[in-house]
Amino acid sequence: MTVETTVAGTLALIAIMTLVTLATRFGGVFLMSFVTINPRIESFINTMASSVLIAIIVPMAVSGDAGSLAALVVTAIIMLATKKPLPAIAAGIVTAGLVRYLGVTAL
């Protein structure tokens, strides 16, 4: 199946993606309303968030450019030192921007 890259086709794709996103989010909340949250379930939910984050970061670490690798290292160091995600993420973003602005191609 193909969708034409016209304005109508693009809007149709956005509408479909919106519906799928809403269905999964509302469906997840609906299904979780039938689950009793015990310590084991809570641990699973907390671990799942970390697993998704790692699944996003590992490919970047393996095949990323110098900016993404520097951002990853700085973010990890600051996160380990401060245990606060917001400053770590901010430092990673600034680091990636600086490395790319300076034109560094390899670490």
C-alpha positions as CSV (number, residue, x, y, z in Angstrom):
1,M,0.0,0.0,0.0
2,T,1.3,3.4,-0.9
3,V,0.1,6.9,0.0
4,E,0.5,9.8,-2.4
5,T,2.8,12.5,-1.1
6,T,0.2,15.2,-1.7
7,V,-1.3,17.5,0.9
8,A,-4.3,15.2,1.3
9,G,-2.1,12.1,1.6
10,T,0.2,13.8,4.2
11,L,-2.8,14.9,6.2
12,A,-4.3,11.4,6.0
13,L,-1.1,9.9,7.3
14,I,-0.9,12.4,10.2
15,A,-4.6,11.6,11.1
16,I,-3.9,7.9,11.0
17,M,-0.8,8.3,13.2
18,T,-2.8,10.5,15.6
19,L,-5.5,7.9,15.9
20,V,-3.1,5.0,16.5
21,T,-1.2,7.0,19.1
22,L,-4.4,8.0,20.9
23,A,-5.7,4.4,20.8
24,T,-2.5,2.9,22.3
25,R,-2.3,5.6,25.0
26,F,-6.0,5.4,26.0
27,G,-6.0,1.6,25.5
28,G,-3.0,1.2,27.9
29,V,-4.7,3.3,30.5
30,F,-8.0,1.3,30.1
31,L,-6.2,-2.0,30.3
32,M,-4.2,-1.0,33.3
33,S,-7.4,0.0,35.1
34,F,-8.0,-3.8,35.5
35,V,-4.5,-4.5,36.9
36,T,-3.8,-4.3,40.6
37,I,-0.6,-2.4,41.1
38,N,1.6,-4.5,43.4
39,P,5.3,-4.1,44.0
40,R,6.2,-6.5,41.3
41,I,4.0,-4.7,38.7
42,E,5.4,-1.3,39.8
43,S,9.0,-2.6,39.4
44,F,8.2,-3.9,35.9
45,I,6.7,-0.5,34.9
46,N,9.8,1.4,36.2
47,T,12.2,-1.0,34.5
48,M,10.3,-0.9,31.2
49,A,10.9,2.9,31.0
50,S,14.6,2.3,31.4
51,S,14.6,-0.4,28.8
52,V,13.0,1.8,26.2
53,L,15.5,4.6,26.9
54,I,18.4,2.1,26.5
55,A,16.9,0.8,23.2
56,I,17.1,4.4,21.9
57,I,20.5,5.2,23.2
58,V,22.5,2.0,22.2
59,P,22.2,2.5,18.4
60,M,23.3,6.1,18.9
61,A,26.3,5.0,20.9
62,V,27.3,2.4,18.2
63,S,26.8,4.4,15.1
64,G,26.5,8.0,16.2
65,D,28.6,11.0,15.2
66,A,31.1,12.8,17.5
67,G,28.4,15.1,18.8
68,S,26.0,12.3,19.8
69,L,28.8,10.3,21.4
70,A,30.1,13.3,23.4
71,A,26.5,14.1,24.5
72,L,26.0,10.5,25.6
73,V,29.2,10.5,27.7
74,V,28.6,13.9,29.3
75,T,25.0,13.1,30.1
76,A,26.0,9.8,31.7
77,I,28.7,11.4,33.8
78,I,26.5,14.2,35.0
79,M,23.6,11.8,35.7
80,L,25.9,9.6,37.7
81,A,27.3,12.5,39.6
82,T,24.1,14.4,40.4
83,K,21.3,11.8,40.0
84,K,19.2,14.6,38.4
85,P,18.1,14.0,34.8
86,L,17.3,17.5,33.8
87,P,20.8,19.0,34.2
88,A,22.3,15.9,32.7
89,I,20.1,16.2,29.6
90,A,20.7,19.9,29.3
91,A,24.5,19.4,29.5
92,G,24.2,16.6,26.8
93,I,22.3,18.9,24.5
94,V,24.8,21.7,24.9
95,T,27.7,19.3,24.4
96,A,26.3,18.0,21.2
97,G,25.7,21.5,19.9
98,L,29.2,22.6,20.8
99,V,30.9,19.6,19.3
100,R,28.9,19.9,16.1
101,Y,29.4,23.7,15.9
102,L,33.2,23.3,16.3
103,G,33.2,20.8,13.5
104,V,34.7,17.9,15.5
105,T,34.3,14.7,13.4
106,A,35.9,12.1,15.7
107,L,36.5,11.6,19.4
